[in-house]
Amino acid sequence: MEAIFNFLAEHFDLPILDWIAENLHCDFLDAVMPVITALANAGIFWIALTVLLLALPKHRRTGVAMSFALIMGLIVCNLILKPAFARIRPYDYQLEHYGKVIPLLIDAMHDYSFPSGHTM
């Protein structure tokens, strides 16, 4: 499995990341996107929305369904699949194998990258 992930990193992830780092910059979005990204850290937005829905009697069933989905996502994605695949993040791969740092707008995360929390 590691060989597949290394192939994907070198032939898919890294060329895209390098192209983005070299070509896509916008001062406005470089300032706004880290704020939007921070809202997704640890599922804060979805947890807050779930709590709100649980508090509203008319939407409580939806809140219960979202609670179940968040808990299942945590268990399946973060506790089972991420450790099972153990795929390092592309920017960590590039640093480890090529000594090249990819400039990031946010603090680097050093947990496994697959499956993505955004995918969950």
Secondary structure as the mmCIF struct_conf table of DSSP 4:
data_model
#
loop_
_struct_conf.conf_type_id
_struct_conf.id
_struct_conf.beg_label_comp_id
_struct_conf.beg_label_asym_id
_struct_conf.beg_label_seq_id
_struct_conf.end_label_comp_id
_struct_conf.end_label_asym_id
_struct_conf.end_label_seq_id
HELX_RH_AL_P HELX_RH_AL_P1 GLU A 2 LEU A 8
HELX_RH_PI_P HELX_RH_PI_P1 ALA A 9 ASP A 13
HELX_RH_AL_P HELX_RH_AL_P2 LEU A 14 ASN A 23
HELX_RH_AL_P HELX_RH_AL_P3 ASP A 27 ALA A 40
HELX_RH_3T_P HELX_RH_3T_P1 ASN A 41 GLY A 43
HELX_RH_AL_P HELX_RH_AL_P4 ILE A 44 ALA A 55
BEND BEND1 LEU A 56 LEU A 56
HELX_RH_3T_P HELX_RH_3T_P2 PRO A 57 HIS A 59
HELX_RH_AL_P HELX_RH_AL_P5 ARG A 60 GLY A 73
HELX_RH_PI_P HELX_RH_PI_P2 LEU A 74 LEU A 81
HELX_RH_AL_P HELX_RH_AL_P6 LYS A 82 PHE A 85
HELX_LH_PP_P HELX_LH_PP_P1 ARG A 87 ARG A 89
HELX_RH_AL_P HELX_RH_AL_P7 PRO A 90 TYR A 98
HELX_LH_PP_P HELX_LH_PP_P2 VAL A 101 PRO A 103
BEND BEND2 LEU A 105 ILE A 106
HELX_LH_PP_P HELX_LH_PP_P3 ASP A 107 MET A 109
BEND BEND3 ASP A 111 ASP A 111
BEND BEND4 PHE A 114 PRO A 115
TURN_TY1_P TURN_TY1_P1 GLY A 117 THR A 119
#
